[in-house]
Amino acid sequence: MQSLLELRDISKKYNQQSVLQHVSFNVNAGEVFGLLGESGSGKSTLLRIAAGLIDADEGEVWLDNQKLRLASDQLIPGHPDIKIVHQDYNLSAPLTVRENISYALRYYEKAYRDERVDELIQLCHLETVVNHPAKQLSGGEKQRTAIARALAEEARILLLDEPFAHLDLLNRRRLTQTIRELAEQTDTACIFVTHDATDALSLSHQMGVLREGQLIQTGTPEAIYQQPANLYVAEITGEVNVLEPDFFLHHFGPNFLLLNGQVVVRPEAFIIHLQPTEKAIKAVVKRVVFEGSRYLIYLEIAQQLLKTYHRESLPLETAVFVELLS
């Protein structure tokens, strides 16, 4: 598949401090790429370079096999095919949803403008609030309005800076659905940055993990979650057990993932039995955390704590039996 947007060997420094170091990845049309990293990892700087708003010190941005001009070489930085949606949305508070979107098309003929706005309202699921002023919208509605406005001129690349940062769970789900549908129905390539692993894993077709300006690993969410490149990637993408090799080998056998000299295994790799089985070993329940559809159970085995999941709560200090799934 032909890449639509490519970032090649991007590096950036501020006041001699390195912010990005030789970052390279590409995004295809109709694809959502999630960039996961902690605050200060360089995510937002990378997004602004991709948008053509600031220059990289080294490296290049390519759109559809065309190298983009530097931001410093342009009177107005940016590219008409690449739109960025910032965390603050930049909506006009007194204007309605329709008026905010329409403003992006103010230089077009009215007939086309009205048709395009109607299309975007439907695409971004804004029908019920189309005549509401922006100041009355929820966070999710504001985010979807900002996305619709960014796409008004049929942008080919959509860049989202922490799109879920201020949203409740219901609005996060709605926005996730909207972004996926937008990418797949319009062939728009989307890059979003986030510090939340759940968002990156659930929304992305491809994703990358950024740490202190270095892109540690890229791939599908499944590959990164199941085959992390190092301990940092394992820990930032979800719950994980980090155990000594001798302990694991003694209790569960030789089949394990070794990262940075430690055995790394996800909680779902284990199953709890309430009665002894041939392969299960005895453990004691030490802590129970309710997570909605399941419980996170902390078990003690030979003075080591092991995390796993169970469908029901278990009394503390109960003896159970835990098995490593093959």
N, C-alpha and C positions, 0 to 999 in steps of 0.2 A: 504494500500500500504506500502511496506517495505521501511524504510528510508535507504538511501545510505550513507549519511554523517550526523553525529549527533555531536553537540557541547553541552556538558553537564556542566552547572554551571561554566562557564569560568569567572575567575577573574584575574586581572593583575594590578600591581602597578609599577610606575617608581618614584624613589626617594621619597618613602612613599606617593606619590600622586596616588589615585585610578584612573585608566584609564578604566577598565571594571569591572562590578559588577554582578556576578552570571548570566551571559548570557547563555541562552539555546534555541536552535532551531534545527530543522532537515530539510533536503532537500532530496527529492525523485529523483530517476533516471528519466531523461527527464524533469526535473523541473527547472525553473529559479526562484531564490530567490533574491529579491532586498532588500538591507539594506540601509535605508534612514536616513541621519543624517547630522547635521551641521559639519563644520570643527572643529576638536578637540573632537568629540563625541566618538572616539575610534574605528571607522570603519576600518581603515587600520591596526591597531594593531590586531583587531579580525581576519582580513583576513590572516595576517601573522601567527597567531596561528593556524588557520584552515589549512594552507599550511604546517604546521610542521616546520616552519623556526625559530620560537621562542617558548619558553615555557610559558605556563600559570602558574601563582602562585597557582591557584586552578582550578580544573575542568579537564575534559577529552575530547579528540576528538576521535570519533569512525567512522571507515569506514567499511561498510558492516558487522556490528556486531563484528568487531575486534578493540580493543583499540590500538591507534597509540602510538608508542614509542615517548618519549620526544626528542625534537631537541637536547638537551644537551647530550643525550645518543648516538648520532650518529656522525660518522666522517664527513659525509656530510648531513646537515639537509635537511629535506623534505621527500616526499614520491613519488614514481614513478607514482602512480595513481592520484596524485593531482598536478595540474599545475597552476601557478599564472602568470598573465600578468600585469606588472606594468605600470604606467602612461607614462614612458619614452620609452616603447616598447622594448628597448635593441636589436634593429636590427643592423646588420653590414651595414653601409651606402653604401660602394662600391659594395656590393653583390646584385644580383638581388633577386626578390621575390622568385623565384624557389630555388636559392642557399641558401637563408636564411632559408627556410623551410627544404630543404634537409640536411642542416648542423645538424639539430636535429636527423637525421637518419643516420649519417655518419658511424656508426658501423654495419649497416645492409647491406645485399646483395643489389647490385645495382638494380636488377630487382624488388625486393620488394620496395626499396626506391623510384624508379621512379613511380611505381604504386601508392604508398601511397601519394606521392607529388601531382600527377595528381588529385587524389581523393579530397585532401584538397583544392587545387586550385579551383576546381569546387564548393565544398561545401561552401567555403568562398567568392565566386564570385570575383575571382582575375584573370580570364582568360585574360582580356584586358591589364593587367600590369605585367604579369608573367615574362617578360624579362626586366623589368625596374629596375634599381638600387634603393635601398631603399631611397636614398637621394632625388630621384625625385618623391616620392609618396606623395599623400595628407595625411592628418591626419587620415582619415577614412581607406584609403588603408594600411597605416602603422599598424593601429589597427587590421585590418582583417588579415594581414600577421603575426602579433605577435600571434594572436589566432590560426591560422593554424599551426604555429610552435609549440605552446604549446600542441596542440592536436596530433602532429605527432606520438607520441608513444602510441596513443589510450588511453589518459588519461580519467579517469572516472569522475573526478571533475575538473571543470574549475573555477578559481577565477579571477575576474576582478576588478582592483583597479581604480575607477573613469573612466570607459571606454569612457564616453562621454565628459569628461572635456574640451578637446581642439577641439571639432568637431563642424562644422557648421550644420545647420538644415538638409540639404540634406544628409550629411554623418551620422548624428545621425539616420535618418530613415533607411538608408541602413544597418548600424550596428545592429540596433534593429532587423531587419528582419533576418540578419545572425545569431545572437545569438539564437533567437527563433528556427530557422530551425535546427541549430546545436544540441540544446538540444533535440528537438523532434525526429530528424532523427537518432541520434546516441545514445540516452539514456544517454547522459552526464548530470550530475547535475551541474548547474551553479549558482554561487553566485557572485553578483556584488554589489559594494558599490557606493553610489552617494549622492550628496547633493541636487539633483534636483528631485522634486516630480513628475514632468511629466514623467521622465525616469522610475522611480520606478513604477508608476501606470500603464504605458503603456506596459512595458516589462515583469513584474513579473507575475508568477503564484501565488506565495506567497510572502509576504514582511514583513519587520519588521521596526519599528521606534526606533532608538537609540538616547538617549539623555544623555550626560555626563556619558557615560559608562553603562547606564541602558537600557535594552530592554523594552520599554514601552508597545508596542503592536505588535502582529503578527497576520496575517490572510491574506485573499485574498485582493487585492487592492480595490475591491468594498466594502468589509466589513469595511476596515480601513477608507476609504473615507466617507462612509455613516454613520458609527457608530464609530466615534473616541472615544478613551478611555478617553481623557481629552482635554483641550483647546489647549495644545501644539500640539498634534497630528492633531487636526482640522486645526490649522493655518499653519503647515509645509506642509500639503498635498494639500493646495489650498486656493482660495479666500473664505472668510467666513465673515458673519456678526456676531458681538458680541454685544448683546443688553441687556438692563435691562429687567428683567422678567415683571415688571409692565407695561412698555411701550408696550412690545410685546402682553401681555395678553389683554390690552385695545384695541389695533388696529387689532390684527390678531387672537386672541382666545387662548385656552389652549393647543393646539397641538404643543409642541415644545421640543427640546432637551436641557436639562439643564446640563452644565458643569462648574465646579468651580464657581457656583452661577450665571452664566450668560447664557442667551439664545444663542445658537449657531445654525446658519442656513446658508446654502449655497445660493449664489446668484440665482442659477437656480431654487430654490424653489419658486421664485416669478415670476409673469408675469405682463407685463405692458399693459394697455389698453389706447387707446387714447380718449375713450369716457367713461362716467360713466357706471358702472355695479352694480348689486345688492350687490356683496361682496367686490368690490374694494374700496380702500380709496384714497383720493386725496393726491398727492405728487407733488413736484417741482423738475425739473431737475437742478442739480447743477454742474455736471461734466460728460464729455463723453470721454471714452478711446476706441480707435479703436483696436481690437484684431484680425483682419483678417476676420474670418468668422462671427464675431458678435461684438457688442459694449458692454463694461462694463459701466453701467449707475449708477451714484450716485444720489440718490433721497433724498430730505429733507422732513421729516414728523415730525411735532411737535418738530423742532429743533434737530432732530436725523437724521444721515445719514444712508441710507440703500443702499446696492449694489445689483444690479440685472443685467440681460442681456437683450439685445433687438437686433433684426435683422437689425435695421436701426438706423442711428444717429438721435438724437433729439436736437432741439435748447435749449440752456441754458435758464433757468427761465420759461420753458414751464410747464404748469400744465398737469399732467397725472394722471392715476389711477392705483394703484398697488394692486394685489391680491395674496394671499398665495395659492399655488396649494395644493390640498388635496392629 
